[in-house]
């Protein structure tokens, strides 16, 4: 599944949660602290999902990253003057 499909699936689940909470509020009444807390938590989830959806669209999560072409031409040897070969030490000295 793509990120967009997953977000859509979560959004549908949150809509079903809101419908169920509406039925529960009708049965229990809206005066209880517990039902108000659950309703606020569901609202926060919906807001957070909206932010996640915006950031997923802005960052292009489903898009492939740009490829970087690396040239096959040899590097300029002057770049490596006064450097040590990894594991071998300096060029003018022998390894121990």
C-alpha positions as CSV (number, residue, x, y, z in Angstrom):
1,X,0.0,0.0,0.0
2,X,1.1,3.5,-0.7
3,X,1.2,6.2,2.0
4,X,-1.8,7.9,0.5
5,X,-3.8,4.6,0.7
6,X,-2.8,4.1,4.3
7,X,-3.8,7.6,5.3
8,X,-7.1,7.2,3.5
9,X,-7.7,3.9,5.4
10,X,-7.0,5.6,8.7
11,X,-9.3,8.5,7.8
12,X,-12.1,6.0,7.1
13,X,-11.5,4.4,10.4
14,X,-11.7,7.7,12.2
15,X,-14.9,8.6,10.4
16,X,-16.4,5.3,11.7
17,X,-15.1,6.0,15.2
18,X,-16.9,9.4,15.1
19,X,-20.1,7.8,14.0
20,X,-19.8,5.2,16.8
21,X,-19.1,8.0,19.3
22,X,-22.2,9.9,18.1
23,X,-24.3,6.8,18.8
24,X,-22.7,6.3,22.2
25,X,-23.2,10.0,23.1
26,X,-26.9,9.6,22.2
27,X,-27.2,6.5,24.5
28,X,-25.2,7.8,27.4
29,X,-25.7,11.6,27.1
30,X,-23.0,14.2,26.6
31,X,-22.8,15.2,30.2
32,X,-20.2,12.6,31.3
33,X,-16.6,13.5,31.6
34,X,-15.5,10.2,30.0
35,X,-17.4,10.6,26.8
36,X,-16.2,14.2,26.4
37,X,-12.6,13.1,26.9
38,X,-13.0,10.3,24.3
39,X,-14.6,12.8,21.9
40,X,-11.7,15.3,22.4
41,X,-9.2,12.5,21.8
42,X,-11.0,11.5,18.6
43,X,-10.9,15.2,17.5
44,X,-7.2,15.4,18.2
45,X,-6.6,12.2,16.2
46,X,-8.5,13.8,13.2
47,X,-6.4,17.0,13.5
48,X,-3.2,15.0,13.7
49,X,-4.1,12.9,10.7
50,X,-4.7,16.1,8.8
51,X,-1.3,17.4,9.7
52,X,0.3,14.1,8.7
53,X,-1.5,14.1,5.4
54,X,-0.2,17.7,4.7
55,X,3.3,16.8,5.5
56,X,3.2,13.5,3.5
57,X,2.0,15.5,0.5
58,X,4.6,18.3,1.0
59,X,7.6,15.9,1.4
60,X,6.6,13.7,-1.5
61,X,6.9,10.5,0.4
62,X,5.5,8.4,-2.4
63,X,8.0,10.0,-4.9
64,X,11.3,8.5,-5.9
65,X,14.3,10.5,-4.7
66,X,16.3,12.2,-7.4
67,X,19.3,10.2,-8.7
68,X,22.8,11.7,-8.7
69,X,25.0,10.9,-11.7
70,X,28.6,10.1,-10.8
71,X,31.1,10.6,-13.6
72,X,33.4,7.7,-14.6
73,X,36.4,10.1,-15.3
74,X,39.3,9.8,-12.9
75,X,39.7,12.3,-10.1
76,X,42.4,14.9,-10.3
77,X,45.5,13.5,-8.6
78,X,46.3,16.8,-7.0
79,X,43.3,16.3,-4.7
80,X,45.2,13.5,-3.0
81,X,48.5,15.1,-2.3
82,X,49.7,14.8,1.3
83,X,47.0,12.2,2.2
84,X,47.4,8.9,3.8
85,X,46.2,5.7,2.2
86,X,43.7,4.0,4.6
87,X,45.5,1.2,6.4
88,X,48.8,1.8,4.6
89,X,49.9,5.1,6.1
90,X,51.7,7.9,4.2
91,X,52.9,7.2,0.6
92,X,56.6,7.8,1.3
93,X,56.8,5.5,4.3
94,X,56.4,1.7,4.5
95,X,53.8,0.0,6.7
96,X,55.2,-1.4,9.9
